[in-house]
């Protein structure tokens, strides 16, 4: 039977030289038993969420430039350091021994002494674990539950960017757009574990074992609840944050007859549209093959038409087009931690251009006086208000209403008050 650390280290090894261009696909744990699979997922999750914070600590303990290490050595140190700093129930000696053994068995026997020394240095850097960590305290290694390891040396003395897992460029953009005080709140929020929030269509009742959210339409799933059983027993249940769901609140005064959901993903908002407009014709598009396959299954249940790439599209215009575009995910850094690594000028310019291409296509199938609902999981002005200005000035649309939401929640906070950040704007064709 395979070992959890072996499985995770192989994955991190394959990504090590590609960082920050890493994927967040589910870890393949098919070779592991249930207990080892659970450990592997926990380690993998910790590494991907805190990659930069961990490599900063490794660099301090080794006095080496971490990304220049051989991939197997760097991956081994990342996997081991994640366990030492973020997983509490694994003895230090077990972590270190397994790391040294993995390097030896995987073709780098000369690196065993280096790996052993670096990991022991890290254990010596840890002083105590305190209940409340403070962003900006150079000797605090922050954790997702609000606690922190106090370190014997000021590892994070330059800025809170590496302390919270942001690249230098990403942090610079965050400060430029929001100022340092707000940027710090966003960064600290990003290391928290976002709760699973669920909702049901109107006139339905939430499961009894969820915690009531401050928005009564939603509930928070407690730790330990069997999600598969919950969703199987209540098919109308959907996982969705209040901010995402709230975008469609802007449509309640409309009475559309033909609706198109662009970039519909797995159909969460498509289901909402059917609940809001039971008599409307609803169609959807999704360029990703995997998500579209899931969308097509949903479409059967809610009587929606799916347009696939390369096939003939609609022959009649729509009076409502929902455009939930690919974005920086800056409003959901806690749910999409890899987005922190790519939140820079180059990626943003590419995203803004893609968004405008999608919006232009959406505008082309909108009938006279029809509406576009533009939404993002972003808090960045370039993806939100700047795009609305472009739609008004270049696409002959008129702003009807909009709302922008900053993320709420931080490590250790009450999950029933959590909501993501996001943006939604309703516009009408002139």
C-alpha positions, -999 to 999 in steps of 0.1 A, spaced: 0 0 0 13 35 -9 22 61 16 4 95 19 36 116 20 50 97 -11 18 105 -31 18 142 -21 56 147 -26 54 132 -62 26 157 -70 45 187 -55 77 175 -73 59 177 -106 47 213 -99 78 226 -82 95 242 -112 62 254 -127 52 275 -97 31 297 -98 15 279 -127 1 251 -106 -32 234 -109 -57 227 -81 -70 194 -94 -80 169 -67 -52 147 -55 -52 112 -69 -55 90 -37 -67 59 -54 -36 40 -42 -42 48 -5 -64 34 22 -90 57 38 -67 70 66 -37 76 44 -59 93 18 -72 117 44 -37 126 55 -25 130 19 -54 155 12 -46 175 43 -9 178 35 -16 186 -2 -42 212 8 -17 228 33 11 230 8 -10 246 -20 -26 271 3 6 283 19 33 277 -7 50 311 -4 48 313 34 64 278 36 91 285 11 100 317 28 105 298 61 125 271 43 147 298 27 153 313 61 162 280 77 184 269 48 199 301 36 192 289 1 170 302 -28 143 276 -26 131 277 -62 166 269 -73 167 236 -54 163 203 -73 126 196 -76 126 164 -54 145 182 -26 124 213 -27 91 193 -28 103 171 1 110 202 22 76 218 13 57 187 22 76 182 55 74 219 65 36 220 58 33 192 83 56 208 109 38 242 108 2 234 99 -7 198 110 -5 193 148 -9 156 153 22 143 135 54 140 156 83 160 144 106 130 143 82 111 120 80 140 96 117 145 94 125 107 91 100 103 63 114 133 44 150 121 47 140 86 37 120 98 6 149 119 -7 173 89 -2 149 65 -20 142 88 -49 177 94 -62 191 121 -40 210 104 -13 235 133 -10 207 156 0 197 137 30 220 156 54 207 189 39 171 180 43 176 168 78 194 199 88 169 223 73 139 206 89 156 205 123 164 242 120 127 248 113 117 229 145 142 250 164 127 282 149 93 274 165 89 289 199 53 284 209 18 283 193 -4 312 204 -41 316 201 -41 348 180 -16 356 153 -9 391 141 -3 401 105 28 422 103 45 406 133 76 393 116 80 364 140 45 350 135 37 321 112 -1 326 107 -24 297 105 -59 293 91 -77 289 125 -63 322 137 -35 307 158 2 313 150 36 298 156 58 324 173 93 321 158 126 327 174 137 350 145 119 376 123 114 354 93 87 377 78 104 410 84 101 425 49 63 426 45 31 407 52 29 395 16 50 363 22 35 359 56 0 355 41 11 338 9 11 365 -17 38 371 -43 55 404 -42 38 415 -74 3 404 -62 8 422 -30 19 453 -48 -13 453 -69 -35 447 -38 -20 477 -20 -22 499 -51 -59 492 -55 -71 492 -19 -44 508 3 -23 488 28 -49 486 56 -76 471 35 -51 450 16 -40 435 49 -75 425 58 -80 409 24 -46 390 28 -55 378 63 -89 367 51 -73 347 23 -56 322 47 -88 313 65 -106 281 56 -138 293 39 -169 274 52 -192 253 30 -224 274 26 -255 259 12 -290 271 2 -322 258 -13 -348 273 -36 -375 295 -21 -402 277 -1 -378 248 6 -363 241 40 -326 238 48 -313 205 63 -316 204 101 -279 197 107 -266 229 90 -259 260 111 -281 290 104 -262 317 84 -269 354 92 -286 355 59 -316 332 66 -316 318 31 -283 300 38 -267 276 62 -232 265 71 -222 229 69 -205 219 102 -172 199 101 -178 161 100 -211 162 81 -213 137 53 -217 160 23 -225 133 -2 -254 120 20 -267 155 26 -269 163 -11 -283 129 -20 -311 132 6 -320 168 -5 -314 171 -43 -326 208 -44 -297 217 -21 -269 237 -37 -235 249 -24 -234 286 -29 -221 317 -11 -246 345 -4 -225 370 -25 -227 347 -56 -264 340 -51 -271 377 -45 -261 386 -80 -295 373 -92 -313 394 -67 -308 423 -92 -332 404 -116 -363 402 -94 -381 430 -111 -376 416 -146 -398 392 -166 -376 377 -193 -389 352 -217 -356 341 -233 -325 338 -211 -289 328 -219 -264 319 -192 -229 324 -205 -199 305 -190 -224 287 -168 -199 263 -152 -217 235 -134 -250 252 -136 -254 267 -101 -268 300 -114 -287 282 -142 -306 264 -115 -313 297 -98 -326 312 -131 -350 283 -135 -363 288 -100 -368 326 -105 -383 323 -140 -401 289 -142 -418 297 -176 -388 312 -194 -368 295 -222 -333 291 -206 -301 283 -225 -265 280 -214 -229 278 -226 -198 264 -210 -164 261 -229 -148 237 -204 -156 201 -215 -157 186 -180 -179 214 -166 -201 213 -197 -207 175 -192 -219 182 -157 -240 211 -169 -257 189 -195 -268 165 -167 -283 195 -148 -299 208 -179 -321 177 -182 -336 183 -148 -343 220 -153 -353 220 -189 -324 241 -203 -308 241 -237 -270 237 -238 -250 252 -267 -217 234 -273 -187 249 -291 -187 243 -328 -224 237 -329 -251 261 -343 -260 286 -316 -292 305 -310 -312 318 -340 -332 343 -319 -319 370 -296 -323 369 -258 -339 395 -235 -316 385 -206 -280 374 -208 -262 364 -177 -224 368 -180 -204 353 -151 -169 357 -165 -136 341 -157 -118 365 -134 -90 370 -109 -110 354 -81 -97 382 -59 -130 381 -39 -125 344 -31 -88 341 -24 -97 318 6 -115 294 -18 -90 297 -47 -56 302 -29 -37 297 -62 -53 330 -74 -30 349 -50 0 338 -70 -13 352 -103 -29 384 -92 -5 407 -111 -5 431 -140 2 405 -168 -26 381 -157 -50 410 -151 -45 425 -185 -51 391 -201 -83 385 -180 -97 420 -188 -92 414 -225 -109 379 -223 -138 394 -203 -144 420 -230 -144 394 -257 -171 374 -238 -191 405 -231 -190 415 -268 -203 381 -278 -230 384 -252 -240 418 -265 -244 404 -300 -272 381 -290 -291 406 -268 -323 420 -282 -333 456 -282 -340 468 -246 -327 435 -233 -306 432 -201 -271 419 -194 -262 408 -158 -225 410 -155 -209 393 -125 -175 384 -111 -159 368 -81 -135 397 -81 -131 429 -61 -106 444 -85 -119 477 -102 -104 468 -135 -127 437 -137 -157 455 -123 -164 492 -126 -140 496 -155 -157 469 -174 -191 485 -167 -178 518 -180 -165 500 -212 -200 484 -217 -217 518 -214 -193 537 -236 -185 510 -262 -214 486 -262 -244 509 -260 -256 497 -227 -271 517 -198 -264 510 -162 -295 500 -142 -281 489 -109 -251 472 -93 -236 460 -61 -201 454 -49 -192 432 -19 -160 429 0 -151 395 15 -161 391 52 -144 365 74 -109 359 88 -90 330 105 -110 318 135 -141 340 128 -177 329 131 -185 310 98 -222 319 100 -212 355 92 -189 346 63 -195 358 28 -172 360 -3 -164 392 -22 -178 398 -56 -195 422 -80 -227 423 -101 -241 449 -125 -274 450 -144 -273 469 -177 -299 474 -204 -294 478 -242 -303 513 -254 
